[in-house]
Each structure stands twice: as C-alpha cells, then as structure tokens.
Amino acid sequence: MFVKGKLFIIFVNIFNTITMRNTIITLALLLISVTAFAQNKRDVKLNKETNLIEATYYHENGKVSQEGTFNLKGKLHGEWTSYNEKGEIISIGSYINGAKTGKWKFLNGDVLKEVAYTNNAIESVVEAKNTSGVVLRN
C-alpha cells in the first residue's frame, strides 16, 4: 500500500510539472503571437484600375516599412520598396507572379548594390560606393 501511495504522489508531481510547463509554453506562444501581430500594422486595398492589391506595412514607430502590390492570387507582383525605421529607402525592385525580376537596388549605408534577376535567379551583382552624398528619397 505504501508503494502505491508513493507512485500516486510521483504521478501527481509529474502531471503537475507537465501541466505547468504546458501553461508556460502556451502563455509564451500567446505573448509572441500578440507581439508579432502588433508589429504587422498594414493597409491593404484593391486597386480596381490595375486589379492589384496595394499593401503598405509599417514599423513599430509608425513609419512605412514596405509598400508594393500583390496580384489577386496573393503573389507579389509589381514594384516593391522597403524602408528602414528612419524612412530611408533600403531596397527597390519588382516581382512578376511572386518571382523577383529586373534590376533591384539595395542601399546599405553608402554602398549601393544593383542585383539583376531573371525568374527569381540572380543574373549579376554590381556594387558601388556612394561618395556624392546623394540620398534616395521617395
């Protein structure tokens, strides 16, 4: 009888540990989900003239993070521009049905990279350092 009582106490302790761990994991996932959702502020609308969905995403500070368009199948389509948290352009490029295409420009500090894509594959990369002090603006 004593052994059965000890086994029962061990079982209850294990059950409580598992339940507590699951509760902590559930709360952590809930917190992550709420945080992630809060960071995905966006404006989305259908442009009836182009038949494309125009989307604008925002940083937590309220400045635009990305803007561009999707086709009606939900694939990236058209020009996309990305901005840093200061509102400065960091990349500009185009998609056709979800695939990167054409020349993309990436600005990192004073380094400008121009990457040419064909069917989502890199064709060439050209890198230049900005010594003129000219900044890309929207």
Rosetta constraint file for C-alpha pairs under 8 A:
AtomPair CA 1 CA 5 HARMONIC 6.31 0.50
AtomPair CA 2 CA 6 HARMONIC 6.34 0.50
AtomPair CA 3 CA 7 HARMONIC 6.15 0.50
AtomPair CA 4 CA 8 HARMONIC 6.14 0.50
AtomPair CA 5 CA 9 HARMONIC 6.28 0.50
AtomPair CA 6 CA 10 HARMONIC 6.17 0.50
AtomPair CA 7 CA 11 HARMONIC 6.05 0.50
AtomPair CA 8 CA 12 HARMONIC 6.15 0.50
AtomPair CA 9 CA 13 HARMONIC 6.18 0.50
AtomPair CA 10 CA 14 HARMONIC 6.17 0.50
AtomPair CA 11 CA 15 HARMONIC 6.08 0.50
AtomPair CA 12 CA 16 HARMONIC 6.07 0.50
AtomPair CA 13 CA 17 HARMONIC 6.12 0.50
AtomPair CA 14 CA 18 HARMONIC 6.16 0.50
AtomPair CA 15 CA 19 HARMONIC 6.03 0.50
AtomPair CA 16 CA 20 HARMONIC 6.00 0.50
AtomPair CA 17 CA 21 HARMONIC 6.09 0.50
AtomPair CA 18 CA 22 HARMONIC 6.08 0.50
AtomPair CA 19 CA 23 HARMONIC 6.11 0.50
AtomPair CA 20 CA 24 HARMONIC 6.19 0.50
AtomPair CA 21 CA 25 HARMONIC 6.12 0.50
AtomPair CA 22 CA 26 HARMONIC 5.96 0.50
AtomPair CA 23 CA 27 HARMONIC 6.12 0.50
AtomPair CA 24 CA 28 HARMONIC 6.08 0.50
AtomPair CA 25 CA 29 HARMONIC 6.12 0.50
AtomPair CA 26 CA 30 HARMONIC 6.11 0.50
AtomPair CA 27 CA 31 HARMONIC 6.12 0.50
AtomPair CA 28 CA 32 HARMONIC 6.17 0.50
AtomPair CA 29 CA 33 HARMONIC 6.03 0.50
AtomPair CA 30 CA 34 HARMONIC 6.16 0.50
AtomPair CA 31 CA 35 HARMONIC 6.11 0.50
AtomPair CA 32 CA 36 HARMONIC 5.96 0.50
AtomPair CA 33 CA 37 HARMONIC 5.98 0.50
AtomPair CA 34 CA 38 HARMONIC 6.11 0.50
AtomPair CA 35 CA 39 HARMONIC 6.44 0.50
AtomPair CA 36 CA 40 HARMONIC 6.61 0.50
AtomPair CA 37 CA 41 HARMONIC 7.67 0.50
AtomPair CA 39 CA 58 HARMONIC 7.71 0.50
AtomPair CA 39 CA 59 HARMONIC 6.84 0.50
AtomPair CA 39 CA 60 HARMONIC 5.90 0.50
AtomPair CA 40 CA 57 HARMONIC 6.77 0.50
AtomPair CA 40 CA 58 HARMONIC 6.97 0.50
AtomPair CA 40 CA 59 HARMONIC 7.93 0.50
AtomPair CA 41 CA 57 HARMONIC 5.89 0.50
AtomPair CA 41 CA 58 HARMONIC 5.51 0.50
AtomPair CA 41 CA 59 HARMONIC 7.59 0.50
AtomPair CA 41 CA 60 HARMONIC 7.95 0.50
AtomPair CA 42 CA 55 HARMONIC 6.97 0.50
AtomPair CA 42 CA 56 HARMONIC 5.41 0.50
AtomPair CA 42 CA 57 HARMONIC 4.32 0.50
AtomPair CA 42 CA 58 HARMONIC 6.07 0.50
AtomPair CA 43 CA 55 HARMONIC 5.64 0.50
AtomPair CA 43 CA 56 HARMONIC 5.11 0.50
AtomPair CA 43 CA 57 HARMONIC 6.60 0.50
AtomPair CA 44 CA 53 HARMONIC 6.70 0.50
AtomPair CA 44 CA 54 HARMONIC 5.62 0.50
AtomPair CA 44 CA 55 HARMONIC 4.45 0.50
AtomPair CA 44 CA 56 HARMONIC 6.52 0.50
AtomPair CA 45 CA 53 HARMONIC 5.56 0.50
AtomPair CA 45 CA 54 HARMONIC 5.35 0.50
AtomPair CA 45 CA 55 HARMONIC 6.69 0.50
AtomPair CA 46 CA 51 HARMONIC 6.73 0.50
AtomPair CA 46 CA 52 HARMONIC 5.90 0.50
AtomPair CA 46 CA 53 HARMONIC 4.37 0.50
AtomPair CA 46 CA 54 HARMONIC 6.07 0.50
AtomPair CA 47 CA 51 HARMONIC 5.47 0.50
AtomPair CA 47 CA 52 HARMONIC 5.49 0.50
AtomPair CA 47 CA 53 HARMONIC 6.00 0.50
AtomPair CA 47 CA 54 HARMONIC 6.64 0.50
AtomPair CA 48 CA 52 HARMONIC 7.23 0.50
AtomPair CA 51 CA 71 HARMONIC 7.30 0.50
AtomPair CA 51 CA 72 HARMONIC 7.33 0.50
AtomPair CA 52 CA 69 HARMONIC 6.08 0.50
AtomPair CA 52 CA 70 HARMONIC 5.72 0.50
AtomPair CA 52 CA 71 HARMONIC 4.98 0.50
AtomPair CA 52 CA 72 HARMONIC 6.35 0.50
AtomPair CA 52 CA 77 HARMONIC 7.99 0.50
AtomPair CA 53 CA 69 HARMONIC 5.30 0.50
AtomPair CA 53 CA 70 HARMONIC 5.00 0.50
AtomPair CA 53 CA 71 HARMONIC 6.17 0.50
AtomPair CA 53 CA 72 HARMONIC 6.90 0.50
AtomPair CA 54 CA 67 HARMONIC 7.61 0.50
AtomPair CA 54 CA 68 HARMONIC 5.91 0.50
AtomPair CA 54 CA 69 HARMONIC 4.47 0.50
AtomPair CA 54 CA 70 HARMONIC 6.60 0.50
AtomPair CA 55 CA 67 HARMONIC 5.61 0.50
AtomPair CA 55 CA 68 HARMONIC 5.55 0.50
AtomPair CA 55 CA 69 HARMONIC 5.79 0.50
AtomPair CA 55 CA 70 HARMONIC 7.61 0.50
AtomPair CA 56 CA 64 HARMONIC 6.91 0.50
AtomPair CA 56 CA 65 HARMONIC 7.52 0.50
AtomPair CA 56 CA 66 HARMONIC 5.78 0.50
AtomPair CA 56 CA 67 HARMONIC 4.34 0.50
AtomPair CA 56 CA 68 HARMONIC 6.71 0.50
AtomPair CA 57 CA 64 HARMONIC 5.92 0.50
AtomPair CA 57 CA 65 HARMONIC 5.33 0.50
AtomPair CA 57 CA 66 HARMONIC 5.14 0.50
AtomPair CA 57 CA 67 HARMONIC 6.29 0.50
AtomPair CA 58 CA 62 HARMONIC 5.70 0.50
AtomPair CA 58 CA 63 HARMONIC 5.56 0.50
AtomPair CA 58 CA 64 HARMONIC 4.32 0.50
AtomPair CA 58 CA 65 HARMONIC 4.60 0.50
AtomPair CA 58 CA 66 HARMONIC 6.88 0.50
AtomPair CA 59 CA 63 HARMONIC 5.50 0.50
AtomPair CA 59 CA 64 HARMONIC 6.06 0.50
AtomPair CA 59 CA 65 HARMONIC 5.29 0.50
AtomPair CA 59 CA 85 HARMONIC 6.35 0.50
AtomPair CA 61 CA 85 HARMONIC 7.26 0.50
AtomPair CA 63 CA 85 HARMONIC 6.44 0.50
AtomPair CA 63 CA 86 HARMONIC 7.28 0.50
AtomPair CA 63 CA 87 HARMONIC 6.07 0.50
AtomPair CA 64 CA 83 HARMONIC 6.54 0.50
AtomPair CA 64 CA 85 HARMONIC 7.76 0.50
AtomPair CA 64 CA 87 HARMONIC 6.55 0.50
AtomPair CA 65 CA 82 HARMONIC 5.71 0.50
AtomPair CA 65 CA 83 HARMONIC 4.95 0.50
AtomPair CA 65 CA 84 HARMONIC 6.42 0.50
AtomPair CA 65 CA 85 HARMONIC 7.02 0.50
AtomPair CA 65 CA 87 HARMONIC 7.60 0.50
AtomPair CA 66 CA 80 HARMONIC 7.05 0.50
AtomPair CA 66 CA 81 HARMONIC 5.57 0.50
AtomPair CA 66 CA 82 HARMONIC 4.31 0.50
AtomPair CA 66 CA 83 HARMONIC 6.09 0.50
AtomPair CA 67 CA 80 HARMONIC 5.66 0.50
AtomPair CA 67 CA 81 HARMONIC 5.45 0.50
AtomPair CA 67 CA 82 HARMONIC 6.66 0.50
AtomPair CA 68 CA 76 HARMONIC 7.91 0.50
AtomPair CA 68 CA 77 HARMONIC 7.90 0.50
AtomPair CA 68 CA 78 HARMONIC 6.80 0.50
AtomPair CA 68 CA 79 HARMONIC 5.67 0.50
AtomPair CA 68 CA 80 HARMONIC 4.27 0.50
AtomPair CA 68 CA 81 HARMONIC 6.47 0.50
AtomPair CA 69 CA 76 HARMONIC 6.16 0.50
AtomPair CA 69 CA 77 HARMONIC 5.63 0.50
AtomPair CA 69 CA 78 HARMONIC 5.77 0.50
AtomPair CA 69 CA 79 HARMONIC 6.91 0.50
AtomPair CA 69 CA 80 HARMONIC 7.04 0.50
AtomPair CA 70 CA 74 HARMONIC 5.52 0.50
AtomPair CA 70 CA 75 HARMONIC 5.24 0.50
AtomPair CA 70 CA 76 HARMONIC 4.38 0.50
AtomPair CA 70 CA 77 HARMONIC 4.87 0.50
AtomPair CA 70 CA 78 HARMONIC 7.26 0.50
AtomPair CA 71 CA 75 HARMONIC 5.51 0.50
AtomPair CA 71 CA 76 HARMONIC 6.45 0.50
AtomPair CA 71 CA 77 HARMONIC 5.64 0.50
AtomPair CA 71 CA 97 HARMONIC 7.11 0.50
AtomPair CA 75 CA 97 HARMONIC 5.43 0.50
AtomPair CA 75 CA 98 HARMONIC 4.76 0.50
AtomPair CA 76 CA 95 HARMONIC 5.84 0.50
AtomPair CA 76 CA 96 HARMONIC 6.92 0.50
AtomPair CA 76 CA 97 HARMONIC 5.95 0.50
AtomPair CA 76 CA 98 HARMONIC 4.51 0.50
AtomPair CA 76 CA 99 HARMONIC 7.51 0.50
AtomPair CA 77 CA 94 HARMONIC 7.02 0.50
AtomPair CA 77 CA 95 HARMONIC 4.65 0.50
AtomPair CA 77 CA 96 HARMONIC 4.78 0.50
AtomPair CA 77 CA 97 HARMONIC 5.25 0.50
AtomPair CA 77 CA 98 HARMONIC 6.03 0.50
AtomPair CA 78 CA 94 HARMONIC 5.13 0.50
AtomPair CA 78 CA 95 HARMONIC 5.10 0.50
AtomPair CA 78 CA 96 HARMONIC 6.28 0.50
AtomPair CA 79 CA 92 HARMONIC 7.17 0.50
AtomPair CA 79 CA 93 HARMONIC 5.55 0.50
AtomPair CA 79 CA 94 HARMONIC 4.17 0.50
AtomPair CA 79 CA 95 HARMONIC 6.44 0.50
AtomPair CA 80 CA 92 HARMONIC 5.76 0.50
AtomPair CA 80 CA 93 HARMONIC 5.48 0.50
AtomPair CA 80 CA 94 HARMONIC 5.88 0.50
AtomPair CA 80 CA 95 HARMONIC 7.67 0.50
AtomPair CA 81 CA 89 HARMONIC 7.06 0.50
AtomPair CA 81 CA 90 HARMONIC 7.72 0.50
AtomPair CA 81 CA 91 HARMONIC 5.69 0.50
AtomPair CA 81 CA 92 HARMONIC 4.48 0.50
AtomPair CA 81 CA 93 HARMONIC 6.68 0.50
AtomPair CA 82 CA 89 HARMONIC 5.90 0.50
AtomPair CA 82 CA 90 HARMONIC 5.63 0.50
AtomPair CA 82 CA 91 HARMONIC 5.14 0.50
AtomPair CA 82 CA 92 HARMONIC 6.51 0.50
AtomPair CA 83 CA 87 HARMONIC 5.36 0.50
AtomPair CA 83 CA 88 HARMONIC 5.20 0.50
AtomPair CA 83 CA 89 HARMONIC 4.38 0.50
AtomPair CA 83 CA 90 HARMONIC 5.21 0.50
AtomPair CA 83 CA 91 HARMONIC 7.08 0.50
AtomPair CA 84 CA 88 HARMONIC 5.52 0.50
AtomPair CA 84 CA 89 HARMONIC 6.52 0.50
AtomPair CA 84 CA 90 HARMONIC 6.29 0.50
AtomPair CA 88 CA 136 HARMONIC 7.38 0.50
AtomPair CA 88 CA 137 HARMONIC 6.70 0.50
AtomPair CA 89 CA 107 HARMONIC 7.26 0.50
AtomPair CA 89 CA 136 HARMONIC 6.40 0.50
AtomPair CA 89 CA 137 HARMONIC 6.56 0.50
AtomPair CA 89 CA 138 HARMONIC 7.37 0.50
AtomPair CA 90 CA 105 HARMONIC 7.95 0.50
AtomPair CA 90 CA 106 HARMONIC 5.59 0.50
AtomPair CA 90 CA 107 HARMONIC 4.76 0.50
AtomPair CA 90 CA 108 HARMONIC 6.55 0.50
AtomPair CA 91 CA 104 HARMONIC 7.08 0.50
AtomPair CA 91 CA 105 HARMONIC 5.36 0.50
AtomPair CA 91 CA 106 HARMONIC 4.36 0.50
AtomPair CA 91 CA 107 HARMONIC 6.13 0.50
AtomPair CA 92 CA 104 HARMONIC 5.64 0.50
AtomPair CA 92 CA 105 HARMONIC 5.30 0.50
AtomPair CA 92 CA 106 HARMONIC 6.80 0.50
AtomPair CA 93 CA 100 HARMONIC 7.49 0.50
AtomPair CA 93 CA 101 HARMONIC 7.59 0.50
AtomPair CA 93 CA 102 HARMONIC 7.31 0.50
AtomPair CA 93 CA 103 HARMONIC 6.43 0.50
AtomPair CA 93 CA 104 HARMONIC 4.29 0.50
AtomPair CA 93 CA 105 HARMONIC 6.52 0.50
AtomPair CA 94 CA 100 HARMONIC 5.96 0.50
AtomPair CA 94 CA 101 HARMONIC 5.73 0.50
AtomPair CA 94 CA 102 HARMONIC 6.59 0.50
AtomPair CA 94 CA 103 HARMONIC 7.72 0.50
AtomPair CA 94 CA 104 HARMONIC 7.13 0.50
AtomPair CA 95 CA 99 HARMONIC 5.18 0.50
AtomPair CA 95 CA 100 HARMONIC 4.49 0.50
AtomPair CA 95 CA 101 HARMONIC 5.51 0.50
AtomPair CA 96 CA 100 HARMONIC 6.58 0.50
AtomPair CA 96 CA 101 HARMONIC 6.60 0.50
AtomPair CA 99 CA 119 HARMONIC 5.78 0.50
AtomPair CA 99 CA 120 HARMONIC 4.73 0.50
AtomPair CA 100 CA 117 HARMONIC 6.07 0.50
AtomPair CA 100 CA 118 HARMONIC 7.09 0.50
AtomPair CA 100 CA 119 HARMONIC 6.36 0.50
AtomPair CA 100 CA 120 HARMONIC 4.45 0.50
AtomPair CA 100 CA 121 HARMONIC 7.56 0.50
AtomPair CA 101 CA 116 HARMONIC 7.22 0.50
AtomPair CA 101 CA 117 HARMONIC 4.66 0.50
AtomPair CA 101 CA 118 HARMONIC 5.09 0.50
AtomPair CA 101 CA 119 HARMONIC 5.92 0.50
AtomPair CA 101 CA 120 HARMONIC 6.04 0.50
AtomPair CA 102 CA 116 HARMONIC 5.46 0.50
AtomPair CA 102 CA 117 HARMONIC 5.12 0.50
AtomPair CA 102 CA 118 HARMONIC 6.41 0.50
AtomPair CA 103 CA 114 HARMONIC 6.40 0.50
AtomPair CA 103 CA 115 HARMONIC 5.58 0.50
AtomPair CA 103 CA 116 HARMONIC 4.33 0.50
AtomPair CA 103 CA 117 HARMONIC 6.27 0.50
AtomPair CA 104 CA 114 HARMONIC 5.58 0.50
AtomPair CA 104 CA 115 HARMONIC 5.11 0.50
AtomPair CA 104 CA 116 HARMONIC 6.20 0.50
AtomPair CA 104 CA 117 HARMONIC 7.58 0.50
AtomPair CA 105 CA 112 HARMONIC 6.83 0.50
AtomPair CA 105 CA 113 HARMONIC 5.72 0.50
AtomPair CA 105 CA 114 HARMONIC 4.59 0.50
AtomPair CA 105 CA 115 HARMONIC 6.41 0.50
AtomPair CA 106 CA 112 HARMONIC 5.69 0.50
AtomPair CA 106 CA 113 HARMONIC 5.08 0.50
AtomPair CA 106 CA 114 HARMONIC 6.41 0.50
AtomPair CA 106 CA 115 HARMONIC 7.92 0.50
AtomPair CA 107 CA 111 HARMONIC 5.83 0.50
AtomPair CA 107 CA 112 HARMONIC 4.57 0.50
AtomPair CA 107 CA 113 HARMONIC 6.44 0.50
AtomPair CA 108 CA 112 HARMONIC 6.45 0.50
AtomPair CA 110 CA 129 HARMONIC 5.65 0.50
AtomPair CA 110 CA 130 HARMONIC 4.86 0.50
AtomPair CA 110 CA 131 HARMONIC 7.29 0.50
AtomPair CA 111 CA 127 HARMONIC 6.99 0.50
AtomPair CA 111 CA 128 HARMONIC 5.82 0.50
AtomPair CA 111 CA 129 HARMONIC 4.46 0.50
AtomPair CA 111 CA 130 HARMONIC 5.86 0.50
AtomPair CA 112 CA 127 HARMONIC 5.79 0.50
AtomPair CA 112 CA 128 HARMONIC 5.25 0.50
AtomPair CA 112 CA 129 HARMONIC 6.06 0.50
AtomPair CA 112 CA 130 HARMONIC 6.82 0.50
AtomPair CA 113 CA 125 HARMONIC 6.78 0.50
AtomPair CA 113 CA 126 HARMONIC 5.65 0.50
AtomPair CA 113 CA 127 HARMONIC 4.38 0.50
AtomPair CA 113 CA 128 HARMONIC 6.36 0.50
AtomPair CA 114 CA 125 HARMONIC 5.73 0.50
AtomPair CA 114 CA 126 HARMONIC 5.13 0.50
AtomPair CA 114 CA 127 HARMONIC 6.33 0.50
AtomPair CA 115 CA 122 HARMONIC 6.85 0.50
AtomPair CA 115 CA 123 HARMONIC 7.42 0.50
AtomPair CA 115 CA 124 HARMONIC 5.77 0.50
AtomPair CA 115 CA 125 HARMONIC 4.50 0.50
AtomPair CA 115 CA 126 HARMONIC 6.46 0.50
AtomPair CA 116 CA 122 HARMONIC 5.94 0.50
AtomPair CA 116 CA 123 HARMONIC 5.27 0.50
AtomPair CA 116 CA 124 HARMONIC 5.20 0.50
AtomPair CA 116 CA 125 HARMONIC 6.46 0.50
AtomPair CA 117 CA 121 HARMONIC 5.32 0.50
AtomPair CA 117 CA 122 HARMONIC 4.62 0.50
AtomPair CA 117 CA 123 HARMONIC 5.31 0.50
AtomPair CA 117 CA 124 HARMONIC 7.39 0.50
AtomPair CA 118 CA 122 HARMONIC 6.58 0.50
AtomPair CA 118 CA 123 HARMONIC 6.41 0.50
AtomPair CA 130 CA 134 HARMONIC 7.47 0.50
